[in-house]
Amino acid sequence: MKLRITEEIWKEGNMYVSYCPELDIASCGENVGQAKFNLHEAIMINIEETKKMGTFIQFLESCGIEAVSDDVFSAQKELVSFAPIELSL
């Protein structure tokens, strides 16, 4: 089974923050690679726990994620742009 979700990573001070908006799960690390690894680990722990409790499908549905094929789940939205902007105030 595959799960298509978004991974956002940004720098805050001397740490890198990783975030999955669809699942509302965040983590961090001292570098980009560590932040990615820690986020993936946090997501997998959450998935394993919901499967143990028998609430995995309900969890995905509550996050707006649905099956797009027999073995692929995806969010209804697709990230098409992500960039910092600057506005004059």
Rosetta silent file (secondary structure, phi, psi, omega in degrees, C-alpha in Angstrom):
SEQUENCE: MKLRITEEIWKEGNMYVSYCPELDIASCGENVGQAKFNLHEAIMINIEETKKMGTFIQFLESCGIEAVSDDVFSAQKELVSFAPIELSL
SCORE:     score description
SCORE:     0.000 S_00000001
   1 L     0.000  143.697  177.657    0.000    0.000    0.000 S_00000001
   2 E  -122.120  147.127  178.793    1.162    3.526   -0.760 S_00000001
   3 E  -125.054  117.958  179.792    0.169    6.801    0.854 S_00000001
   4 E   -96.662  111.231 -178.534    0.600   10.038   -1.130 S_00000001
   5 L  -139.327  173.858 -176.798    0.995   12.975    1.242 S_00000001
   6 L  -101.062  141.868  174.579    2.911   16.243    1.458 S_00000001
   7 L  -120.932  118.696  176.382    6.169   16.823    3.292 S_00000001
   8 E  -107.628  138.256  176.943    7.071   20.412    4.143 S_00000001
   9 E  -135.404  131.942  176.097   10.501   21.284    5.514 S_00000001
  10 E  -144.300  162.513 -178.451   11.707   24.668    6.658 S_00000001
  11 E   -97.599  132.023  174.672   14.461   26.038    8.836 S_00000001
  12 E  -127.272  107.793 -176.887   13.693   27.563   12.242 S_00000001
  13 L    63.520 -124.633  179.915   16.795   28.889   13.962 S_00000001
  14 L  -101.717   12.705  179.431   19.332   26.087   13.933 S_00000001
  15 E  -117.260  157.544  174.876   16.741   23.302   13.495 S_00000001
  16 E  -109.775  127.904 -179.143   14.826   21.970   10.507 S_00000001
  17 E  -101.666  133.841  176.490   11.088   21.429   10.960 S_00000001
  18 E  -118.693  141.444 -173.211    9.260   18.800    8.927 S_00000001
  19 E  -147.746  138.494  173.173    5.492   18.742    8.655 S_00000001
  20 E  -112.779  104.611 -175.939    2.793   16.721    6.931 S_00000001
  21 L   -65.923  -33.000 -179.014   -0.284   18.979    6.645 S_00000001
  22 L   -63.824  -40.740 -177.642   -2.683   16.209    5.608 S_00000001
  23 L   -96.210   -8.638 -177.085   -1.973   14.171    8.750 S_00000001
  24 L    54.896   48.957  178.569   -1.114   17.171   10.942 S_00000001
  25 E  -121.185  134.704 -179.318    2.084   15.479   12.092 S_00000001
  26 E  -129.861  158.237  173.430    5.336   17.358   12.648 S_00000001
  27 E  -154.414 -171.344  179.549    8.887   16.553   13.637 S_00000001
  28 E  -157.401  173.231  177.378   12.329   18.155   13.433 S_00000001
  29 E  -166.256  169.560 -179.654   16.016   17.472   13.085 S_00000001
  30 L   -78.047  -14.423  175.476   19.437   19.081   13.066 S_00000001
  31 L  -147.209  172.493 -176.412   19.580   18.785    9.246 S_00000001
  32 H   -60.294  -44.920 -178.988   17.154   18.189    6.374 S_00000001
  33 H   -60.340  -43.393  179.553   17.847   14.470    6.209 S_00000001
  34 H   -67.593  -38.780  178.090   17.250   13.991    9.919 S_00000001
  35 H   -63.363  -41.981  177.410   14.062   16.077    9.799 S_00000001
  36 H   -63.095  -48.362 -179.181   12.736   13.945    6.929 S_00000001
  37 H   -58.704  -46.383 -177.916   13.661   10.703    8.680 S_00000001
  38 H   -64.849  -37.815  177.147   12.044   11.802   11.939 S_00000001
  39 H   -65.208  -46.552  179.888    8.833   12.864   10.166 S_00000001
  40 H   -59.942  -40.068  178.520    8.592    9.566    8.295 S_00000001
  41 H   -64.700  -43.566  178.797    9.155    7.715   11.562 S_00000001
  42 H   -62.501  -40.852  178.379    6.443    9.746   13.348 S_00000001
  43 H   -63.810  -45.824 -178.400    4.002    9.067   10.496 S_00000001
  44 H   -64.498  -38.307  176.857    4.748    5.333   10.532 S_00000001
  45 H   -62.419  -44.210  179.455    4.292    5.136   14.319 S_00000001
  46 H   -61.409  -44.824  179.978    0.935    6.896   13.992 S_00000001
  47 H   -63.057  -45.598  179.451   -0.146    4.543   11.208 S_00000001
  48 H   -59.778  -41.863 -178.947    0.962    1.451   13.148 S_00000001
  49 H   -68.251  -40.683  178.415   -0.957    2.580   16.227 S_00000001
  50 H   -67.486  -33.687  175.885   -4.162    3.334   14.310 S_00000001
  51 H   -65.492  -42.451  178.319   -3.914   -0.075   12.645 S_00000001
  52 H   -60.617  -37.302 -178.578   -3.509   -1.744   16.068 S_00000001
  53 H   -82.678   -9.002 -178.874   -6.603    0.094   17.312 S_00000001
  54 L    77.931   21.769 -177.130   -8.568   -0.766   14.161 S_00000001
  55 L  -117.661   17.345 -175.792   -9.065    2.905   13.284 S_00000001
  56 H   -59.436  -51.473 -178.585   -6.649    3.262   10.370 S_00000001
  57 H   -63.770  -40.553  177.720   -9.252    3.797    7.638 S_00000001
  58 H   -63.447  -38.918  177.399  -11.231    6.185    9.842 S_00000001
  59 H   -60.432  -48.436  179.336   -8.007    8.102   10.551 S_00000001
  60 H   -60.720  -45.468 -179.793   -7.287    8.472    6.825 S_00000001
  61 H   -61.787  -39.363  179.532  -10.866    9.540    6.102 S_00000001
  62 H   -67.235  -21.151  177.971  -10.758   12.154    8.887 S_00000001
  63 L   -91.871    0.996 -179.290   -7.614   13.572    7.226 S_00000001
  64 L    79.291   24.871 -178.968   -9.354   13.821    3.843 S_00000001
  65 E  -107.975  135.342 -179.894   -7.423   10.899    2.382 S_00000001
  66 E  -139.020  163.925  178.889   -9.137    8.272    0.262 S_00000001
  67 E   -69.210  131.079  174.476   -8.282    5.296   -1.905 S_00000001
  68 L  -106.976  -13.854  172.342   -7.431    6.231   -5.495 S_00000001
  69 L  -157.908 -173.984 -176.771   -6.726    2.622   -6.469 S_00000001
  70 L   -61.274  -31.487 -175.362   -6.542   -0.773   -4.764 S_00000001
  71 L  -128.150   15.508 -179.819   -3.213   -0.011   -3.090 S_00000001
  72 E  -128.094  128.038  174.166   -2.828    3.798   -3.208 S_00000001
  73 E  -112.254  141.135 -177.116   -4.329    6.347   -0.816 S_00000001
  74 E  -148.068  153.280  176.221   -4.088   10.058   -1.560 S_00000001
  75 E   -74.988  156.276  178.779   -5.310   13.399   -0.268 S_00000001
  76 L   -67.703  -26.709 -178.107   -7.974   15.267   -2.218 S_00000001
  77 L  -101.334  155.811  178.134   -5.643   18.217   -2.656 S_00000001
  78 L  -129.072  128.418  178.337   -2.358   18.348   -4.535 S_00000001
  79 L   -69.878  122.807  179.789    0.460   20.753   -3.732 S_00000001
  80 L  -115.267  -14.998  178.191    1.251   22.739   -6.870 S_00000001
  81 L  -158.073  142.899  177.403    3.334   25.572   -5.442 S_00000001
  82 L  -153.843  106.911 -177.776    5.245   26.312   -2.274 S_00000001
  83 L  -153.645  146.025  174.756    7.451   29.372   -2.110 S_00000001
  84 L   -69.397  145.192  176.702    8.212   32.213    0.287 S_00000001
  85 L  -127.683  162.165  177.753    6.693   35.560   -0.686 S_00000001
  86 L  -129.992  126.907 -178.949    7.286   39.117    0.443 S_00000001
  87 L  -114.430  141.573  172.634    4.491   41.678    0.727 S_00000001
  88 L   -82.522  131.360 -178.487    4.812   45.427    1.187 S_00000001
  89 L  -111.970    0.000    0.000    2.788   46.595    4.163 S_00000001
